Amino acid sequence: MSNRSGLWLLRMLGGMPKPTKRADDEPPRIVTRDRVADYLLGRGYRFVIDDDGDLTGTWDGSRFWFLLLGEHQEIVQVRGRWHRTMPLEQRRAVTLALNDWNRDRIWPKAYVREEEGQLALYSEVSSDLEVGATDQQLAQLIACGLGTGVQMFSALDSVLPQDDAGDPDVPDN
């Protein structure tokens, strides 16, 4: 038996010290709107609290919301809405573009909704954090939602015809 393969037995019998806890091994904590806001502020991002109490801001011209959903607000969702809308006649092209995105990538989920006679395109990254999250886990989820959403909207700009431009009311980050 090699020295390395016997280490587990020594540890089990009390012959070796237990591994020490690292500083980055923080326990998960309940996710709150304040924790999400603290992350955004720490990154220097500008955002507002809308009439529904949700955190929202614009990144590269597109609106993003940071939502806490579920019975106990345990689901964290980063939802983006593309700064452009498309005419209803473009539904086929929009659907094909979003299907291509969803087929080739895990994040974000992409979908289209009809709003006020136009097509609105959305991105979503959601995670059930019922047991809480460390600061690092929460940061990774928010960064994933924002980063992949901005990336998707940028890709859409290059494949869908230019028809309409949005007018966001919060300055870009």
Disulfide bonds with the S-S distance in Angstrom:
none
